[in-house]
Amino acid sequence: MRRKRGFKLSFQVLSLLAVLSAVPWLGYQFISEAKQFLDAGQLISQEQFGRSVANTFYNKKESLTLSLAEGAPLPKTYLATPMTVDGSKQDWQDQSYRKVSFPQRQFYDGFGFSVAMGERNNSLYGLIEVRDVDPDYATGSLNGFGARDHVRLEWLNQRDAIERVVLVPQQDGFVAIFRVGPDWRRDTMDRFQAAPIEALMSATLDGYVLEIKINKANINAKQQLRFSAYDGTTKSGISSMGSTKGFHTLNTSSSAANQLLGRLAKSVSYIALFDTNFQLRAQSQVKLRQYAEPVGTSVWQDVASVIEEAMMLLLHMTMGIEGNESETQAELLQAAQLGDLAQARWSSLGGGGFLATAAPVLAEDGNVIGIVLVKQSTDQILKLQLNSLQNIVLFSVGGILLIFSIVFFLFWRLAFRVRKLRIETANMVNDEGRLVASKIVGQVDREDSIGDLARSFSDVVSKLHEQQSFMSTMPRTLSHEIKNPLNAISTSLANMSDYPLDEEINSYLEIAKRGLHKIESILSKLSSAANLEQALTDDELEPLDVNHFLTVYCQHQHQMAGSNVVIEYVANKKAAMVEAVDYRLEQALDKLLDNARDFHRSGTSIKVRLWADKFDWVIDVENQGDQVDLDKADQLFQSMVTSRTQASAGGAGHFGLGLYVVQTIAQFHKGTVQVANLADGSGVCFSIRLPASLI
């Protein structure tokens, strides 16, 4: 029957880990659902807020339209970032689409200029870009400016008097500023009175750029001004007012609308009011992102900050934000101009996200008279999502670690108990494969599966120990039980030999005597092998010179063998000290010599050799004859194993106990016994290796 294969323990543990790893994923799905709910709620809330702000300006045309005074109005932008007057267009990148070009003709490539105006705090800023293929920066302008490129600027001051200045571009970004009179001559003005304006310039590929700054205290409330650019080469100029003498009125915002937006913007980041020409009429103050001053932090805080920034970036990426602010905002305003409410998201360079809503402002007749733009930072929702995600991750990781700790403790405890049971079971058997204990002590008192397993092992070990005890005492029992009938048979045969018998009966009597002698020899060998281990426990090791011992032993064996077998001893004359029992060592050598005599080739000698190998003394017994199968060499030293195919010539029985006795005695002396074929293939060598004595 084929055994059913189960899942491995490693697969079960991995399955458990896979299940536990799903906990953070479920938490993330919960966060995603909550995020969608919060995003939808924010969209709906901002939509309602945008409609409410638009309804606030319902039919208020005075806040959304600009009366055309003398000439066309110039758009003015509220500048959100600080401006630096350096003659560069860098600060005007976001406002360049609001500039007005003169002359106001499409696709005009000749001499001309453009103006962009902005306001921040108490100052007006302007960017004047002059198109001039051949600008003049070197001609003098001591009294007049007719032969020199320059820009003329006029405005009405707080007393509605006309202020006039001439801006003359110089080398290296410098601008010469002159206050002039009605005839545009500087000698008619007080030369020591400073001009109320700042200006710097920079050269461009098609002309030059002037950046100016005027304090609002030097201009009237309507902020009325006009510009002219003059080309010294052609001695002609272009005025922003054309042939009229009027002034531009900047597209000023409504103070009432600004106050109203300031109150409404407390709940959002930014509100702006545009007219139908996309000109800004009012706006709330931009709430800048607050950055904490850097202080000394620990490594752990730095790592936590990096992880938090990474998680915020991940949340930003999952918002599906596309496009940039300027493009998206223009699209929203265009959609609202058509009467539709539009919403969009985008990310800013500061790291935050924005949700914008553009709502149309309607008049009584249903026409669109303005647009309300509401911007709300998504950082608050992201921080809420981040805190929720951090809490879920914290609880998930903590829960997983707790579960892992419990599982690890259970597995460790289980493995420890199994290992302890394995060690105890392994120690119950000695190197000869015999049981040294009758039962298992550990784990048998536990009421669980391992306890059941330990009790089952203990029952098996107890039965095996009983069987081993029976087998060990069986030779002595057989010897004791058989000796009585053998003695009776031996006595009867002896008595029969005292009577005169014919020759045939005497031959039968001799056969019976030889059989009886063979049985007695078998019982003696079995009893000797069975009692050997018990007898060895009573022996004590003593210092022994193996060289002297083998010399005497081999001489005695040679004399007893007579002319049938030659026994040679090969060794040096120095002492070879070991810890041994001499008669036990003699018993082992007797077995090896008996084995060598039985298998040696007739006419060859048996050699006994003693030699040193590092810290051991090795006794070799060599005989010429058949070789052994080295693949089965280990089996030769087991009990009841023999390689003989028939009995010896003397009729003695062989039960494979000789080499088993040799191995038992060698192990008692902390040594080993080995067998190997001779290198020339002529015979076999048995070796007893004994540790040398250091005394």
Summary of the structure (lengths in Angstrom):
residues: 695
radius of gyration: 58.0
end to end distance: 62.2
largest distance: 183.5
contacts: 1950
relative contact order: 0.07
helix: 43%
strand: 23%
